[in-house]
Amino acid sequence: ARGHLALVIDDVGRELHLFDQLLALRFSLTFSVVPGGVFAAGVQLRLRGDRRRPREILLHLPCEPLDPGAMRAGAEAREQFLRVDAPADELQAALQAALDRVPTAVGVNNHMGSRLTAERAAMDALMPVLRARGLFFLDSRTTAHSQGLAAAEAGGVPALGRDVF
């Protein structure tokens, strides 16, 4: 094969009936769990418990979007978003807290985040946490101005970015 295809299902942990349908598929899927999802803990248990089809689990990290109102709409209101104006230690603490809610994660991808991922200092602040935990960063590239891959490379964190959204 001349290429690879990775399928990542985002926003896992919010709607159980959709999760059940996706879990039943026989394809190699990666599930990205939002830390504030009502079913976040349960879906991780089910994913880890399916010995027939091992699945990778990512943390779907809520990051500040360009439209601040989007962080307060619907299910987003239950999430703790990483914000551009937060100091580095607060960004790291928020990332640690999110990882504590999704302890089975092998990597992190951003949920929303067009504003945060475009800020190099914010992305640089996150990378030591990922490196210390041995995690990778998958840049969802919600903006063409994302600094995620550059920050990951500079921070010694394995990373890749999506091609199709």
C-alpha positions in Angstrom: 0.0 0.0 0.0 1.2 3.5 -0.7 -0.6 5.2 2.2 -2.5 4.7 5.4 -5.9 5.6 6.5 -6.8 6.3 10.1 -10.4 6.8 11.2 -10.9 8.8 14.4 -14.3 9.0 15.9 -14.5 12.3 17.9 -16.9 13.4 20.6 -17.1 9.9 22.1 -18.8 9.7 25.5 -21.8 12.0 24.8 -24.3 9.7 23.0 -24.4 6.1 24.0 -26.6 4.8 21.2 -24.3 6.2 18.5 -21.3 4.8 20.4 -22.9 1.3 20.4 -23.4 1.5 16.6 -19.8 2.5 16.0 -18.4 -0.1 18.5 -20.3 -2.8 16.6 -18.3 -2.0 13.4 -15.5 -4.4 12.6 -13.2 -1.7 11.3 -10.1 -0.5 13.0 -11.3 2.7 14.6 -9.8 5.1 17.1 -12.2 6.6 19.6 -11.5 10.1 20.9 -13.2 10.7 24.2 -14.3 14.1 25.5 -13.4 14.3 29.2 -16.7 15.9 30.2 -18.9 13.4 28.4 -21.6 11.9 30.5 -20.6 8.4 29.4 -16.8 9.1 29.2 -15.8 6.6 31.9 -18.2 3.9 30.7 -17.2 4.0 27.1 -13.5 3.6 28.1 -14.3 0.5 30.1 -16.2 -1.0 27.2 -13.5 -0.1 24.7 -10.8 -1.7 26.9 -13.0 -4.7 27.6 -13.5 -5.7 24.0 -10.7 -8.2 23.5 -11.8 -9.2 20.0 -11.2 -5.7 18.6 -8.7 -3.7 20.5 -9.3 0.0 19.9 -7.0 3.0 20.5 -8.4 5.7 22.7 -7.5 9.4 22.5 -8.3 12.3 24.7 -10.5 14.8 22.7 -9.2 17.9 24.4 -11.5 20.9 24.5 -9.6 23.9 23.2 -10.8 27.4 22.7 -12.4 28.0 19.4 -12.6 31.3 17.4 -16.2 31.8 18.5 -16.3 31.9 22.3 -20.1 31.3 22.3 -19.5 27.8 21.0 -18.0 26.8 24.4 -21.3 27.6 26.1 -23.7 25.9 23.7 -25.2 22.5 24.4 -22.9 19.7 25.6 -19.9 22.1 25.3 -21.1 23.8 28.5 -20.0 20.7 30.5 -16.4 20.8 29.2 -13.4 22.7 30.7 -11.9 24.4 27.7 -8.2 25.3 27.5 -8.1 29.1 26.8 -5.5 31.2 25.2 -5.3 33.7 28.0 -4.5 31.1 30.6 -0.9 30.9 31.9 1.2 27.9 31.0 0.7 26.2 34.5 -3.1 26.5 34.2 -3.0 25.0 30.7 -0.9 22.1 31.9 -3.2 21.6 35.0 -6.3 21.6 32.8 -4.6 19.1 30.4 -3.6 16.9 33.4 -7.2 17.0 34.7 -8.6 16.0 31.3 -6.1 13.1 31.0 -7.1 12.0 34.5 -10.7 11.6 33.2 -9.5 9.7 30.1 -6.6 7.7 31.6 -6.7 5.1 28.9 -5.6 7.6 26.2 -2.6 6.9 24.1 -2.7 10.3 22.5 -4.5 13.6 22.4 -6.4 15.5 19.6 -8.0 18.9 19.9 -11.7 19.4 20.1 -12.5 22.7 18.4 -9.5 24.8 19.2 -9.0 27.1 16.3 -8.0 29.9 18.6 -5.8 27.9 21.0 -4.0 25.8 18.5 -3.0 28.9 16.5 -1.1 30.2 19.6 2.4 28.8 19.7 3.0 29.7 23.4 -0.2 27.8 24.4 0.7 24.8 22.3 4.3 24.8 23.7 2.9 24.7 27.2 1.1 21.5 26.6 3.8 19.5 25.0 5.9 18.7 28.2 2.8 17.0 29.7 2.3 14.9 26.6 6.0 14.0 26.4 6.1 13.1 30.2 3.2 10.7 29.7 4.5 9.2 26.5 1.5 10.4 24.5 1.3 11.6 20.9 -0.5 14.7 19.5 -3.0 14.4 16.6 -3.7 17.9 15.2 -7.3 18.1 14.1 -6.3 21.2 12.1 -9.4 23.2 12.7 -7.4 26.1 11.4 -4.8 26.6 8.7 -2.8 28.6 11.3 -2.4 25.7 13.8 0.9 25.6 15.6 0.3 22.1 17.0 2.7 20.1 14.8 5.5 22.7 15.1 5.1 22.8 18.9 5.0 19.0 19.1 8.2 18.7 17.0 10.0 21.3 19.1 8.8 19.5 22.3 9.9 16.0 21.3 6.3 14.8 21.1 5.3 12.4 18.2 2.6 14.1 16.2 0.7 14.0 13.0 -2.1 16.1 11.4 -5.3 15.2 9.7 -5.7 15.5 5.9 -9.5 15.2 5.7 -12.0 16.7 8.0 
